Amino acid sequence: MTTVLKEIVGELSGLSGERQLVAASVIHALWAEEQASDSVHPEWQSELDRRNAQIRSGDVELADEASMETFVEELLANEG
């Protein structure tokens, strides 16, 4: 156990049982969020890889924000 973790556990041990549960819940949520941000679900990773390959090969072309706004405005204008 790291020194920092030992200090945190020491601080938490002085809390009431209810507060320890709340603190543990918050720590778990933060840990889970950190772990999730470090990894991508395998299905999403394969989709990201596929789309990156399309961009690199020139099969698709990226559009800037202004072009997309114009495209959406034209679609909406043609609806009615």
C-alpha positions as CSV (number, residue, x, y, z in Angstrom):
1,M,0.0,0.0,0.0
2,T,1.4,3.4,-0.9
3,T,2.1,6.0,1.7
4,V,-0.6,8.3,0.3
5,L,-3.2,5.4,0.4
6,K,-2.2,4.6,3.9
7,E,-2.8,8.2,4.9
8,I,-6.2,8.2,3.2
9,V,-7.2,5.0,4.9
10,G,-6.0,6.4,8.3
11,E,-8.1,9.5,7.7
12,L,-11.2,7.5,6.7
13,S,-10.9,5.2,9.7
14,G,-11.7,8.2,12.0
15,L,-15.1,8.7,10.3
16,S,-18.4,7.2,11.3
17,G,-19.5,4.0,9.6
18,E,-22.0,5.9,7.5
19,R,-19.4,8.4,6.4
20,Q,-16.9,5.7,5.6
21,L,-19.5,4.1,3.3
22,V,-20.1,7.4,1.5
23,A,-16.3,8.0,1.2
24,A,-15.8,4.5,-0.2
25,S,-18.6,5.0,-2.7
26,V,-17.1,8.2,-3.9
27,I,-13.6,6.7,-4.1
28,H,-15.0,3.7,-6.0
29,A,-16.8,5.9,-8.5
30,L,-13.7,8.0,-9.1
31,W,-11.6,4.9,-9.6
32,A,-14.1,3.4,-12.0
33,E,-14.2,6.6,-14.0
34,E,-10.4,6.7,-14.2
35,Q,-10.3,3.1,-15.4
36,A,-13.0,3.7,-17.9
37,S,-11.3,6.7,-19.4
38,D,-8.1,4.7,-19.9
39,S,-9.8,2.0,-22.0
40,V,-12.2,1.7,-24.8
41,H,-14.8,-1.0,-25.1
42,P,-13.5,-3.5,-27.8
43,E,-16.5,-3.0,-30.0
44,W,-15.9,0.8,-30.0
45,Q,-12.2,0.3,-30.5
46,S,-12.8,-1.7,-33.7
47,E,-15.2,1.0,-34.9
48,L,-12.7,3.7,-34.2
49,D,-10.0,1.7,-36.0
50,R,-12.3,1.2,-39.0
51,R,-13.2,4.9,-39.2
52,N,-9.5,6.0,-38.8
53,A,-8.6,3.6,-41.7
54,Q,-11.3,5.2,-43.8
55,I,-10.0,8.7,-43.1
56,R,-6.3,7.7,-43.8
57,S,-7.2,5.9,-47.0
58,G,-9.3,8.9,-48.3
59,D,-12.5,6.9,-48.5
60,V,-14.1,9.5,-46.3
61,E,-13.3,13.2,-45.9
62,L,-13.7,15.2,-42.7
63,A,-15.9,18.2,-42.7
64,D,-15.3,21.3,-40.7
65,E,-18.0,22.8,-38.4
66,A,-19.0,25.6,-40.8
67,S,-19.6,23.1,-43.6
68,M,-21.7,21.0,-41.3
69,E,-23.8,24.0,-40.2
70,T,-24.4,24.9,-43.8
71,F,-25.3,21.3,-44.6
72,V,-27.8,21.1,-41.8
73,E,-29.3,24.4,-42.7
74,E,-29.8,23.3,-46.3
75,L,-31.5,20.0,-45.1
76,L,-33.8,21.9,-42.8
77,A,-34.7,24.4,-45.6
78,N,-35.5,21.6,-48.0
79,E,-37.8,19.8,-45.4
80,G,-40.6,22.3,-45.6
